[in-house]
Amino acid sequence: MATYEGIEQELTKAEARLDEATKNLKTFEEGDYKGKKLGELEDKLERRSWQDEEEKTMWKDKVKELKEEKKLLVESKVRWEKQVEEWGKKFREVGGGEGNEQIA
């Protein structure tokens, strides 16, 4: 069985990774290049404002690339949310959680 300290360390690591994943996704979405660029390219494609087929293809490829990057960031965030949830549950089970009053 895992120790209280070991579970607490794993929970702390998972929380740090979740914070990092959340920050990376936020940076992508709010960043001047990637998140905004994705929106701009999607708008341009919707408005059909390309000059030629080559430009249209370039934009579509870039949209695909940016969407894939965002998808990976979202998956990472979800994965770490689940890890934090699992380690938090284990932490509470071994006596380190909310509402637990230990008598010394």
N, C-alpha and C positions, 0 to 999 in steps of 0.2 A: 504494500500500500504506500502511496506517496505521502511524503511528510507535509506538514503544514507549511513549513518554510519553502519547500520545493514548489508547492502549488502556488504560494504567494509570489514567488519569483517568476513562475511561468505566466501568471495572471498579469504581473507588472510588465513583462516583456510583450505579451499580447496587446495590452493597452497601449504601449508605446508604438507598436506596429500599426495598430488601428489609427492612432493619432497621425502617424506618418502617411498612411494610405488616405485618410480623410483630407489631409493637407495637400497631398499630391493631386487628388481629384479637384479640390477647390482651386488650386493653382491652374490646372488645365482649363476649368470652366471659366475662370475669371481672367485668365491671362490674356495679354494683348495679342498673342499670336494664335495659339491653338484653339481655344474655345471660341474666341471671337471670329477667328478665321473660318472655322467650321460653319458658324452661322452665316457669315458673309457669303461663303461659297455656295451653301445651300440656297440662299436667297437669289444669288446670281443665276444658278441653274434653274430655279423655279421661274424666274423672269425671262429665261432664255436670252441672257445678255452676252453670250459668248460671240466672239468674232468669227471663229471657224471651228470645224470639227476637232482640230488638234487642241485648241484651247478648251473646248467642252470636255474632251477626254482627259486632259490634264486636271481639270477641276474635279471631275468625277473620281479620278484616282486619288486625289488629295483628300476628298471628302471620305472616301472609303478608308484611307489610312488613318485619318483623324478619328473616325468613328471606332475603328478597331482599337486605337490607343485608349480612347475613353472607355470602351467596353472592358478592357483589361484593368483599368484603374478602378472601375466600379466593382468588378469581380474581386479584386484585391481587398477593397474596403469591406465587401460583404463577407469574404472569407475571414477577415480579422474580427469582424463583429461577432461572427459565430464562435471564434476561438475565445474571445473575451467572455462571451456568454457561457461557454462550456467550463472555462477555468474558474469563472465566478461561481458557478454552481458547485464545482468540486471544493472550492475554497469555503463556501458556506457549509458544505457537508462535513468538513473536518473541524468546524468550530470557529472559523474566522469571519463569519458573516454577520449580516445585519440581524439585530434582535437577539443575538446570542450573549447571554450573560454568564461568564465563567466565574466560578468561585475559586479563589486561590487558596 
